[in-house]
Amino acid sequence: MNLILISHLIIIIAALFSIIYTFGVVWRVEKRLDISYKLLLVSIISFTASEIIAISLPDMTTFGETIIIILKLIFIIFFLAGILEMRDMLRKMDGEIKK
């Protein structure tokens, strides 16, 4: 196996562990924390899908590249939304923002 393929496999395995652990948190929490972790879960799933597509299509077509870019765009949008949701929740808990 070459180094690039091994790198992709390590990324996919780590992302799958992230999905499992994030899903475990979503299952146990509620309200705003639940929303934040659901957003993070969607972002991790889209990132993982983009990596799986990247290694499963060695002869990348324009369509394949477009799908990967869209999935990575979904990743960053949902990741940012999850982090912002978490930040707002923590700021309210600390009293920085009035409820």
Gaussian input, Z-matrix of N, CA and C with variables (Angstrom, degrees):
# hf/3-21g

backbone

0 1
 N
 C     1     B1
 C     2     B2     1     A1
 N     3     B3     2     A2     1     D1
 C     4     B4     3     A3     2     D2
 C     5     B5     4     A4     3     D3
 N     6     B6     5     A5     4     D4
 C     7     B7     6     A6     5     D5
 C     8     B8     7     A7     6     D6
 N     9     B9     8     A8     7     D7
 C    10    B10     9     A9     8     D8
 C    11    B11    10    A10     9     D9
 N    12    B12    11    A11    10    D10
 C    13    B13    12    A12    11    D11
 C    14    B14    13    A13    12    D12
 N    15    B15    14    A14    13    D13
 C    16    B16    15    A15    14    D14
 C    17    B17    16    A16    15    D15
 N    18    B18    17    A17    16    D16
 C    19    B19    18    A18    17    D17
 C    20    B20    19    A19    18    D18
 N    21    B21    20    A20    19    D19
 C    22    B22    21    A21    20    D20
 C    23    B23    22    A22    21    D21
 N    24    B24    23    A23    22    D22
 C    25    B25    24    A24    23    D23
 C    26    B26    25    A25    24    D24
 N    27    B27    26    A26    25    D25
 C    28    B28    27    A27    26    D26
 C    29    B29    28    A28    27    D27
 N    30    B30    29    A29    28    D28
 C    31    B31    30    A30    29    D29
 C    32    B32    31    A31    30    D30
 N    33    B33    32    A32    31    D31
 C    34    B34    33    A33    32    D32
 C    35    B35    34    A34    33    D33
 N    36    B36    35    A35    34    D34
 C    37    B37    36    A36    35    D35
 C    38    B38    37    A37    36    D36
 N    39    B39    38    A38    37    D37
 C    40    B40    39    A39    38    D38
 C    41    B41    40    A40    39    D39
 N    42    B42    41    A41    40    D40
 C    43    B43    42    A42    41    D41
 C    44    B44    43    A43    42    D42
 N    45    B45    44    A44    43    D43
 C    46    B46    45    A45    44    D44
 C    47    B47    46    A46    45    D45
 N    48    B48    47    A47    46    D46
 C    49    B49    48    A48    47    D47
 C    50    B50    49    A49    48    D48
 N    51    B51    50    A50    49    D49
 C    52    B52    51    A51    50    D50
 C    53    B53    52    A52    51    D51
 N    54    B54    53    A53    52    D52
 C    55    B55    54    A54    53    D53
 C    56    B56    55    A55    54    D54
 N    57    B57    56    A56    55    D55
 C    58    B58    57    A57    56    D56
 C    59    B59    58    A58    57    D57
 N    60    B60    59    A59    58    D58
 C    61    B61    60    A60    59    D59
 C    62    B62    61    A61    60    D60
 N    63    B63    62    A62    61    D61
 C    64    B64    63    A63    62    D62
 C    65    B65    64    A64    63    D63
 N    66    B66    65    A65    64    D64
 C    67    B67    66    A66    65    D65
 C    68    B68    67    A67    66    D66
 N    69    B69    68    A68    67    D67
 C    70    B70    69    A69    68    D68
 C    71    B71    70    A70    69    D69
 N    72    B72    71    A71    70    D70
 C    73    B73    72    A72    71    D71
 C    74    B74    73    A73    72    D72
 N    75    B75    74    A74    73    D73
 C    76    B76    75    A75    74    D74
 C    77    B77    76    A76    75    D75
 N    78    B78    77    A77    76    D76
 C    79    B79    78    A78    77    D77
 C    80    B80    79    A79    78    D78
 N    81    B81    80    A80    79    D79
 C    82    B82    81    A81    80    D80
 C    83    B83    82    A82    81    D81
 N    84    B84    83    A83    82    D82
 C    85    B85    84    A84    83    D83
 C    86    B86    85    A85    84    D84
 N    87    B87    86    A86    85    D85
 C    88    B88    87    A87    86    D86
 C    89    B89    88    A88    87    D87
 N    90    B90    89    A89    88    D88
 C    91    B91    90    A90    89    D89
 C    92    B92    91    A91    90    D90
 N    93    B93    92    A92    91    D91
 C    94    B94    93    A93    92    D92
 C    95    B95    94    A94    93    D93
 N    96    B96    95    A95    94    D94
 C    97    B97    96    A96    95    D95
 C    98    B98    97    A97    96    D96
 N    99    B99    98    A98    97    D97
 C   100   B100    99    A99    98    D98
 C   101   B101   100   A100    99    D99
 N   102   B102   101   A101   100   D100
 C   103   B103   102   A102   101   D101
 C   104   B104   103   A103   102   D102
 N   105   B105   104   A104   103   D103
 C   106   B106   105   A105   104   D104
 C   107   B107   106   A106   105   D105
 N   108   B108   107   A107   106   D106
 C   109   B109   108   A108   107   D107
 C   110   B110   109   A109   108   D108
 N   111   B111   110   A110   109   D109
 C   112   B112   111   A111   110   D110
 C   113   B113   112   A112   111   D111
 N   114   B114   113   A113   112   D112
 C   115   B115   114   A114   113   D113
 C   116   B116   115   A115   114   D114
 N   117   B117   116   A116   115   D115
 C   118   B118   117   A117   116   D116
 C   119   B119   118   A118   117   D117
 N   120   B120   119   A119   118   D118
 C   121   B121   120   A120   119   D119
 C   122   B122   121   A121   120   D120
 N   123   B123   122   A122   121   D121
 C   124   B124   123   A123   122   D122
 C   125   B125   124   A124   123   D123
 N   126   B126   125   A125   124   D124
 C   127   B127   126   A126   125   D125
 C   128   B128   127   A127   126   D126
 N   129   B129   128   A128   127   D127
 C   130   B130   129   A129   128   D128
 C   131   B131   130   A130   129   D129
 N   132   B132   131   A131   130   D130
 C   133   B133   132   A132   131   D131
 C   134   B134   133   A133   132   D132
 N   135   B135   134   A134   133   D133
 C   136   B136   135   A135   134   D134
 C   137   B137   136   A136   135   D135
 N   138   B138   137   A137   136   D136
 C   139   B139   138   A138   137   D137
 C   140   B140   139   A139   138   D138
 N   141   B141   140   A140   139   D139
 C   142   B142   141   A141   140   D140
 C   143   B143   142   A142   141   D141
 N   144   B144   143   A143   142   D142
 C   145   B145   144   A144   143   D143
 C   146   B146   145   A145   144   D144
 N   147   B147   146   A146   145   D145
 C   148   B148   147   A147   146   D146
 C   149   B149   148   A148   147   D147
 N   150   B150   149   A149   148   D148
 C   151   B151   150   A150   149   D149
 C   152   B152   151   A151   150   D150
 N   153   B153   152   A152   151   D151
 C   154   B154   153   A153   152   D152
 C   155   B155   154   A154   153   D153
 N   156   B156   155   A155   154   D154
 C   157   B157   156   A156   155   D155
 C   158   B158   157   A157   156   D156
 N   159   B159   158   A158   157   D157
 C   160   B160   159   A159   158   D158
 C   161   B161   160   A160   159   D159
 N   162   B162   161   A161   160   D160
 C   163   B163   162   A162   161   D161
 C   164   B164   163   A163   162   D162
 N   165   B165   164   A164   163   D163
 C   166   B166   165   A165   164   D164
 C   167   B167   166   A166   165   D165
 N   168   B168   167   A167   166   D166
 C   169   B169   168   A168   167   D167
 C   170   B170   169   A169   168   D168
 N   171   B171   170   A170   169   D169
 C   172   B172   171   A171   170   D170
 C   173   B173   172   A172   171   D171
 N   174   B174   173   A173   172   D172
 C   175   B175   174   A174   173   D173
 C   176   B176   175   A175   174   D174
 N   177   B177   176   A176   175   D175
 C   178   B178   177   A177   176   D176
 C   179   B179   178   A178   177   D177
 N   180   B180   179   A179   178   D178
 C   181   B181   180   A180   179   D179
 C   182   B182   181   A181   180   D180
 N   183   B183   182   A182   181   D181
 C   184   B184   183   A183   182   D182
 C   185   B185   184   A184   183   D183
 N   186   B186   185   A185   184   D184
 C   187   B187   186   A186   185   D185
 C   188   B188   187   A187   186   D186
 N   189   B189   188   A188   187   D187
 C   190   B190   189   A189   188   D188
 C   191   B191   190   A190   189   D189
 N   192   B192   191   A191   190   D190
 C   193   B193   192   A192   191   D191
 C   194   B194   193   A193   192   D192
 N   195   B195   194   A194   193   D193
 C   196   B196   195   A195   194   D194
 C   197   B197   196   A196   195   D195
 N   198   B198   197   A197   196   D196
 C   199   B199   198   A198   197   D197
 C   200   B200   199   A199   198   D198
 N   201   B201   200   A200   199   D199
 C   202   B202   201   A201   200   D200
 C   203   B203   202   A202   201   D201
 N   204   B204   203   A203   202   D202
 C   205   B205   204   A204   203   D203
 C   206   B206   205   A205   204   D204
 N   207   B207   206   A206   205   D205
 C   208   B208   207   A207   206   D206
 C   209   B209   208   A208   207   D207
 N   210   B210   209   A209   208   D208
 C   211   B211   210   A210   209   D209
 C   212   B212   211   A211   210   D210
 N   213   B213   212   A212   211   D211
 C   214   B214   213   A213   212   D212
 C   215   B215   214   A214   213   D213
 N   216   B216   215   A215   214   D214
 C   217   B217   216   A216   215   D215
 C   218   B218   217   A217   216   D216
 N   219   B219   218   A218   217   D217
 C   220   B220   219   A219   218   D218
 C   221   B221   220   A220   219   D219
 N   222   B222   221   A221   220   D220
 C   223   B223   222   A222   221   D221
 C   224   B224   223   A223   222   D222
 N   225   B225   224   A224   223   D223
 C   226   B226   225   A225   224   D224
 C   227   B227   226   A226   225   D225
 N   228   B228   227   A227   226   D226
 C   229   B229   228   A228   227   D227
 C   230   B230   229   A229   228   D228
 N   231   B231   230   A230   229   D229
 C   232   B232   231   A231   230   D230
 C   233   B233   232   A232   231   D231
 N   234   B234   233   A233   232   D232
 C   235   B235   234   A234   233   D233
 C   236   B236   235   A235   234   D234
 N   237   B237   236   A236   235   D235
 C   238   B238   237   A237   236   D236
 C   239   B239   238   A238   237   D237
 N   240   B240   239   A239   238   D238
 C   241   B241   240   A240   239   D239
 C   242   B242   241   A241   240   D240
 N   243   B243   242   A242   241   D241
 C   244   B244   243   A243   242   D242
 C   245   B245   244   A244   243   D243
 N   246   B246   245   A245   244   D244
 C   247   B247   246   A246   245   D245
 C   248   B248   247   A247   246   D246
 N   249   B249   248   A248   247   D247
 C   250   B250   249   A249   248   D248
 C   251   B251   250   A250   249   D249
 N   252   B252   251   A251   250   D250
 C   253   B253   252   A252   251   D251
 C   254   B254   253   A253   252   D252
 N   255   B255   254   A254   253   D253
 C   256   B256   255   A255   254   D254
 C   257   B257   256   A256   255   D255
 N   258   B258   257   A257   256   D256
 C   259   B259   258   A258   257   D257
 C   260   B260   259   A259   258   D258
 N   261   B261   260   A260   259   D259
 C   262   B262   261   A261   260   D260
 C   263   B263   262   A262   261   D261
 N   264   B264   263   A263   262   D262
 C   265   B265   264   A264   263   D263
 C   266   B266   265   A265   264   D264
 N   267   B267   266   A266   265   D265
 C   268   B268   267   A267   266   D266
 C   269   B269   268   A268   267   D267
 N   270   B270   269   A269   268   D268
 C   271   B271   270   A270   269   D269
 C   272   B272   271   A271   270   D270
 N   273   B273   272   A272   271   D271
 C   274   B274   273   A273   272   D272
 C   275   B275   274   A274   273   D273
 N   276   B276   275   A275   274   D274
 C   277   B277   276   A276   275   D275
 C   278   B278   277   A277   276   D276
 N   279   B279   278   A278   277   D277
 C   280   B280   279   A279   278   D278
 C   281   B281   280   A280   279   D279
 N   282   B282   281   A281   280   D280
 C   283   B283   282   A282   281   D281
 C   284   B284   283   A283   282   D282
 N   285   B285   284   A284   283   D283
 C   286   B286   285   A285   284   D284
 C   287   B287   286   A286   285   D285
 N   288   B288   287   A287   286   D286
 C   289   B289   288   A288   287   D287
 C   290   B290   289   A289   288   D288
 N   291   B291   290   A290   289   D289
 C   292   B292   291   A291   290   D290
 C   293   B293   292   A292   291   D291
 N   294   B294   293   A293   292   D292
 C   295   B295   294   A294   293   D293
 C   296   B296   295   A295   294   D294

   B1=1.4646
   B2=1.5285
   B3=1.2876
   B4=1.4537
   B5=1.5332
   B6=1.3004
   B7=1.4592
   B8=1.5266
   B9=1.3061
   B10=1.4677
   B11=1.5226
   B12=1.3273
   B13=1.4655
   B14=1.5261
   B15=1.3236
   B16=1.4708
   B17=1.5237
   B18=1.3214
   B19=1.4670
   B20=1.5199
   B21=1.3234
   B22=1.4625
   B23=1.5230
   B24=1.3211
   B25=1.4642
   B26=1.5293
   B27=1.3152
   B28=1.4745
   B29=1.5273
   B30=1.3200
   B31=1.4673
   B32=1.5227
   B33=1.3196
   B34=1.4695
   B35=1.5218
   B36=1.3186
   B37=1.4659
   B38=1.5253
   B39=1.3333
   B40=1.4659
   B41=1.5294
   B42=1.3202
   B43=1.4668
   B44=1.5260
   B45=1.3343
   B46=1.4655
   B47=1.5271
   B48=1.3403
   B49=1.4677
   B50=1.5234
   B51=1.3358
   B52=1.4637
   B53=1.5159
   B54=1.3197
   B55=1.4695
   B56=1.5231
   B57=1.3138
   B58=1.4697
   B59=1.5254
   B60=1.3202
   B61=1.4660
   B62=1.5213
   B63=1.3236
   B64=1.4623
   B65=1.5198
   B66=1.3303
   B67=1.4619
   B68=1.5270
   B69=1.3394
   B70=1.4646
   B71=1.5099
   B72=1.3274
   B73=1.4667
   B74=1.5227
   B75=1.3338
   B76=1.4681
   B77=1.5227
   B78=1.3108
   B79=1.4561
   B80=1.5262
   B81=1.3615
   B82=1.4584
   B83=1.5312
   B84=1.3002
   B85=1.4652
   B86=1.5147
   B87=1.3175
   B88=1.4603
   B89=1.5259
   B90=1.2856
   B91=1.4641
   B92=1.5180
   B93=1.3438
   B94=1.4648
   B95=1.5170
   B96=1.3321
   B97=1.4568
   B98=1.5269
   B99=1.3150
   B100=1.4597
   B101=1.5229
   B102=1.3068
   B103=1.4684
   B104=1.5245
   B105=1.3201
   B106=1.4526
   B107=1.5265
   B108=1.3183
   B109=1.4589
   B110=1.5251
   B111=1.3076
   B112=1.4665
   B113=1.5257
   B114=1.3259
   B115=1.4600
   B116=1.5262
   B117=1.3277
   B118=1.4571
   B119=1.5304
   B120=1.3255
   B121=1.4614
   B122=1.5290
   B123=1.3218
   B124=1.4676
   B125=1.5291
   B126=1.3311
   B127=1.4645
   B128=1.5252
   B129=1.3220
   B130=1.4645
   B131=1.5303
   B132=1.3130
   B133=1.4709
   B134=1.5293
   B135=1.3305
   B136=1.4715
   B137=1.5288
   B138=1.3388
   B139=1.4647
   B140=1.5282
   B141=1.3279
   B142=1.4609
   B143=1.5229
   B144=1.3188
   B145=1.4713
   B146=1.5279
   B147=1.3325
   B148=1.4651
   B149=1.5215
   B150=1.3255
   B151=1.4656
   B152=1.5294
   B153=1.3177
   B154=1.4634
   B155=1.5296
   B156=1.3143
   B157=1.4700
   B158=1.5232
   B159=1.3377
   B160=1.4670
   B161=1.5304
   B162=1.3406
   B163=1.4713
   B164=1.5310
   B165=1.3257
   B166=1.4612
   B167=1.5253
   B168=1.3189
   B169=1.4676
   B170=1.5324
   B171=1.3389
   B172=1.4658
   B173=1.5333
   B174=1.3182
   B175=1.4618
   B176=1.5245
   B177=1.3141
   B178=1.4638
   B179=1.5275
   B180=1.3177
   B181=1.4602
   B182=1.5253
   B183=1.2911
   B184=1.4598
   B185=1.5195
   B186=1.3335
   B187=1.4639
   B188=1.5286
   B189=1.3173
   B190=1.4596
   B191=1.5155
   B192=1.3233
   B193=1.4674
   B194=1.5232
   B195=1.3176
   B196=1.4649
   B197=1.5238
   B198=1.3191
   B199=1.4622
   B200=1.5259
   B201=1.3326
   B202=1.4652
   B203=1.5222
   B204=1.3155
   B205=1.4674
   B206=1.5235
   B207=1.3327
   B208=1.4691
   B209=1.5276
   B210=1.3379
   B211=1.4623
   B212=1.5263
   B213=1.3158
   B214=1.4703
   B215=1.5266
   B216=1.3292
   B217=1.4578
   B218=1.5284
   B219=1.3317
   B220=1.4728
   B221=1.5117
   B222=1.3348
   B223=1.4669
   B224=1.5175
   B225=1.3123
   B226=1.4630
   B227=1.5251
   B228=1.3246
   B229=1.4622
   B230=1.5266
   B231=1.3330
   B232=1.4589
   B233=1.5288
   B234=1.3239
   B235=1.4636
   B236=1.5231
   B237=1.3198
   B238=1.4545
   B239=1.5267
   B240=1.3197
   B241=1.4647
   B242=1.5317
   B243=1.3408
   B244=1.4600
   B245=1.5167
   B246=1.3091
   B247=1.4687
   B248=1.5262
   B249=1.3310
   B250=1.4654
   B251=1.5273
   B252=1.3242
   B253=1.4638
   B254=1.5281
   B255=1.3152
   B256=1.4635
   B257=1.5354
   B258=1.3081
   B259=1.4645
   B260=1.5230
   B261=1.3280
   B262=1.4627
   B263=1.5234
   B264=1.3236
   B265=1.4562
   B266=1.5321
   B267=1.3196
   B268=1.4625
   B269=1.5277
   B270=1.3224
   B271=1.4689
   B272=1.5196
   B273=1.3265
   B274=1.4650
   B275=1.5227
   B276=1.3361
   B277=1.4701
   B278=1.5206
   B279=1.3214
   B280=1.4756
   B281=1.5206
   B282=1.3271
   B283=1.4550
   B284=1.5160
   B285=1.3172
   B286=1.4666
   B287=1.5192
   B288=1.3301
   B289=1.4615
   B290=1.5211
   B291=1.3083
   B292=1.4586
   B293=1.5193
   B294=1.3212
   B295=1.4692
   B296=1.4685
   A1=108.88
   A2=114.60
   A3=116.20
   A4=110.69
   A5=115.11
   A6=122.21
   A7=112.40
   A8=117.93
   A9=120.89
   A10=110.87
   A11=117.08
   A12=120.44
   A13=110.91
   A14=117.16
   A15=120.96
   A16=110.24
   A17=116.85
   A18=120.96
   A19=111.14
   A20=116.81
   A21=120.88
   A22=111.18
   A23=116.83
   A24=120.02
   A25=111.61
   A26=117.54
   A27=120.84
   A28=110.17
   A29=116.82
   A30=120.91
   A31=110.46
   A32=117.34
   A33=120.65
   A34=110.82
   A35=118.04
   A36=120.71
   A37=110.58
   A38=117.18
   A39=120.33
   A40=110.90
   A41=116.79
   A42=120.12
   A43=111.12
   A44=117.22
   A45=119.76
   A46=111.36
   A47=117.11
   A48=119.62
   A49=110.72
   A50=117.43
   A51=121.15
   A52=111.14
   A53=116.58
   A54=120.79
   A55=109.84
   A56=116.88
   A57=121.12
   A58=110.78
   A59=117.77
   A60=120.42
   A61=112.23
   A62=117.87
   A63=120.38
   A64=110.31
   A65=117.22
   A66=120.60
   A67=110.28
   A68=116.58
   A69=120.63
   A70=112.50
   A71=117.08
   A72=120.63
   A73=109.93
   A74=117.26
   A75=121.24
   A76=110.00
   A77=117.17
   A78=122.38
   A79=111.34
   A80=117.50
   A81=121.35
   A82=115.50
   A83=118.65
   A84=120.23
   A85=111.00
   A86=115.61
   A87=119.24
   A88=110.52
   A89=115.13
   A90=126.02
   A91=112.40
   A92=118.28
   A93=121.62
   A94=112.29
   A95=117.41
   A96=119.64
   A97=109.48
   A98=116.46
   A99=121.95
   A100=110.29
   A101=117.39
   A102=121.52
   A103=109.97
   A104=116.10
   A105=120.77
   A106=111.37
   A107=116.58
   A108=119.72
   A109=112.35
   A110=119.05
   A111=120.31
   A112=110.11
   A113=116.41
   A114=119.79
   A115=110.72
   A116=116.56
   A117=120.42
   A118=111.51
   A119=116.67
   A120=120.85
   A121=110.85
   A122=117.45
   A123=120.78
   A124=110.01
   A125=116.43
   A126=119.10
   A127=111.27
   A128=117.82
   A129=120.72
   A130=110.67
   A131=116.86
   A132=120.26
   A133=110.53
   A134=117.30
   A135=119.28
   A136=111.17
   A137=117.04
   A138=120.03
   A139=110.56
   A140=116.06
   A141=120.26
   A142=111.06
   A143=116.64
   A144=120.77
   A145=110.61
   A146=117.24
   A147=119.38
   A148=111.17
   A149=117.33
   A150=120.47
   A151=111.39
   A152=116.86
   A153=120.38
   A154=110.05
   A155=116.49
   A156=120.12
   A157=110.12
   A158=116.82
   A159=120.53
   A160=112.00
   A161=117.79
   A162=117.64
   A163=112.54
   A164=117.04
   A165=118.39
   A166=112.55
   A167=116.95
   A168=120.72
   A169=109.23
   A170=117.45
   A171=119.00
   A172=113.25
   A173=117.24
   A174=120.84
   A175=107.44
   A176=115.39
   A177=122.29
   A178=110.71
   A179=114.75
   A180=121.41
   A181=107.88
   A182=115.90
   A183=120.25
   A184=110.30
   A185=116.81
   A186=120.81
   A187=110.69
   A188=117.12
   A189=121.40
   A190=112.06
   A191=116.27
   A192=120.52
   A193=110.95
   A194=116.97
   A195=121.03
   A196=110.85
   A197=117.55
   A198=121.48
   A199=110.24
   A200=117.32
   A201=121.21
   A202=110.87
   A203=117.02
   A204=120.77
   A205=110.24
   A206=117.66
   A207=121.01
   A208=110.33
   A209=117.66
   A210=120.74
   A211=111.65
   A212=117.36
   A213=119.70
   A214=110.92
   A215=117.34
   A216=120.97
   A217=110.14
   A218=116.71
   A219=120.97
   A220=109.77
   A221=116.57
   A222=120.79
   A223=110.96
   A224=117.44
   A225=119.69
   A226=111.75
   A227=117.97
   A228=120.98
   A229=110.32
   A230=117.35
   A231=120.38
   A232=111.72
   A233=117.29
   A234=120.10
   A235=110.11
   A236=116.49
   A237=120.68
   A238=111.50
   A239=117.29
   A240=121.17
   A241=110.89
   A242=117.36
   A243=121.01
   A244=112.22
   A245=116.56
   A246=120.70
   A247=110.40
   A248=117.77
   A249=120.25
   A250=111.34
   A251=117.13
   A252=121.46
   A253=110.19
   A254=116.42
   A255=121.47
   A256=110.16
   A257=117.79
   A258=122.44
   A259=111.24
   A260=116.33
   A261=119.58
   A262=111.36
   A263=117.02
   A264=120.96
   A265=110.53
   A266=116.85
   A267=120.29
   A268=111.99
   A269=117.05
   A270=120.30
   A271=111.08
   A272=117.83
   A273=120.83
   A274=111.02
   A275=116.06
   A276=119.95
   A277=110.72
   A278=117.64
   A279=122.02
   A280=112.81
   A281=117.48
   A282=120.75
   A283=114.33
   A284=118.19
   A285=120.93
   A286=111.03
   A287=116.17
   A288=122.27
   A289=107.24
   A290=115.68
   A291=119.18
   A292=110.14
   A293=115.35
   A294=120.49
   A295=108.32
   D1=143.46
   D2=178.32
   D3=-88.63
   D4=167.22
   D5=-174.09
   D6=-63.15
   D7=-36.42
   D8=-179.43
   D9=-66.61
   D10=-43.70
   D11=178.81
   D12=-64.23
   D13=-42.26
   D14=177.41
   D15=-61.44
   D16=-41.60
   D17=178.30
   D18=-61.31
   D19=-44.53
   D20=178.43
   D21=-62.34
   D22=-41.78
   D23=179.66
   D24=-64.78
   D25=-39.71
   D26=177.21
   D27=-63.70
   D28=-42.67
   D29=178.09
   D30=-61.83
   D31=-44.57
   D32=-179.31
   D33=-64.79
   D34=-43.39
   D35=179.05
   D36=-62.44
   D37=-44.57
   D38=178.32
   D39=-63.53
   D40=-39.75
   D41=178.99
   D42=-66.33
   D43=-38.23
   D44=177.32
   D45=-64.62
   D46=-40.14
   D47=174.24
   D48=-61.43
   D49=-39.74
   D50=177.60
   D51=-61.56
   D52=-41.43
   D53=178.39
   D54=-61.58
   D55=-47.28
   D56=-178.35
   D57=-61.23
   D58=-48.51
   D59=-178.00
   D60=-69.67
   D61=-38.23
   D62=177.68
   D63=-66.24
   D64=-40.88
   D65=176.98
   D66=-61.19
   D67=-37.78
   D68=176.74
   D69=-62.17
   D70=-37.07
   D71=177.87
   D72=-71.00
   D73=-44.37
   D74=179.68
   D75=-58.13
   D76=-37.55
   D77=-178.60
   D78=-64.33
   D79=-29.67
   D80=-172.06
   D81=-102.01
   D82=-18.37
   D83=-175.48
   D84=-101.99
   D85=172.73
   D86=-178.45
   D87=-143.59
   D88=171.18
   D89=177.25
   D90=58.85
   D91=-132.54
   D92=-171.93
   D93=-67.13
   D94=-34.83
   D95=177.20
   D96=-63.37
   D97=-37.41
   D98=177.50
   D99=-61.51
   D100=-44.09
   D101=179.43
   D102=-61.98
   D103=-45.53
   D104=-179.60
   D105=-59.54
   D106=-47.41
   D107=-179.07
   D108=-70.99
   D109=-29.77
   D110=174.79
   D111=-65.68
   D112=-41.20
   D113=177.03
   D114=-63.18
   D115=-43.08
   D116=178.01
   D117=-64.22
   D118=-37.92
   D119=178.79
   D120=-63.20
   D121=-44.73
   D122=177.93
   D123=-60.91
   D124=-40.50
   D125=-179.67
   D126=-64.99
   D127=-42.09
   D128=179.85
   D129=-66.39
   D130=-39.82
   D131=178.91
   D132=-63.22
   D133=-42.83
   D134=-179.63
   D135=-67.26
   D136=-37.74
   D137=177.04
   D138=-63.97
   D139=-44.74
   D140=179.44
   D141=-61.47
   D142=-42.69
   D143=178.19
   D144=-61.31
   D145=-40.52
   D146=179.68
   D147=-64.30
   D148=-37.44
   D149=178.73
   D150=-70.18
   D151=-39.87
   D152=178.88
   D153=-63.64
   D154=-42.71
   D155=178.16
   D156=-64.41
   D157=-39.70
   D158=-178.24
   D159=-61.10
   D160=-38.27
   D161=-179.45
   D162=-88.61
   D163=-19.70
   D164=-179.40
   D165=-84.72
   D166=-14.10
   D167=177.69
   D168=-117.45
   D169=80.15
   D170=-177.13
   D171=-63.83
   D172=-34.34
   D173=176.16
   D174=-96.59
   D175=83.84
   D176=-171.93
   D177=-66.68
   D178=129.92
   D179=175.44
   D180=-100.47
   D181=171.00
   D182=176.93
   D183=-61.68
   D184=-38.49
   D185=178.28
   D186=-62.71
   D187=-45.24
   D188=179.27
   D189=-62.36
   D190=-43.90
   D191=177.91
   D192=-63.20
   D193=-38.49
   D194=178.72
   D195=-64.25
   D196=-43.42
   D197=178.42
   D198=-61.61
   D199=-43.34
   D200=179.43
   D201=-62.55
   D202=-43.21
   D203=179.05
   D204=-63.61
   D205=-43.07
   D206=179.18
   D207=-62.44
   D208=-43.82
   D209=179.04
   D210=-64.04
   D211=-38.92
   D212=177.86
   D213=-70.18
   D214=-32.64
   D215=174.88
   D216=-65.60
   D217=-43.36
   D218=175.66
   D219=-60.38
   D220=-42.20
   D221=178.18
   D222=-55.52
   D223=-53.77
   D224=-173.23
   D225=-68.87
   D226=-35.01
   D227=178.82
   D228=-65.83
   D229=-48.78
   D230=-178.62
   D231=-71.29
   D232=-33.83
   D233=176.84
   D234=-63.72
   D235=-47.51
   D236=178.58
   D237=-62.23
   D238=-42.49
   D239=178.30
   D240=-61.62
   D241=-41.16
   D242=178.42
   D243=-65.02
   D244=-42.49
   D245=179.00
   D246=-66.60
   D247=-42.20
   D248=178.96
   D249=-64.48
   D250=-39.13
   D251=176.84
   D252=-62.03
   D253=-44.60
   D254=178.64
   D255=-63.90
   D256=-42.69
   D257=179.76
   D258=-61.50
   D259=-45.77
   D260=179.45
   D261=-63.57
   D262=-39.29
   D263=178.62
   D264=-63.24
   D265=-43.99
   D266=179.49
   D267=-67.79
   D268=-37.28
   D269=177.58
   D270=-64.95
   D271=-36.49
   D272=176.41
   D273=-68.17
   D274=-39.75
   D275=178.66
   D276=-64.47
   D277=-36.74
   D278=-179.93
   D279=-79.79
   D280=-8.79
   D281=179.61
   D282=87.51
   D283=6.50
   D284=178.45
   D285=-68.67
   D286=-33.95
   D287=179.63
   D288=-118.75
   D289=134.40
   D290=177.46
   D291=-75.40
   D292=143.47
   D293=-178.53
   D294=-76.07

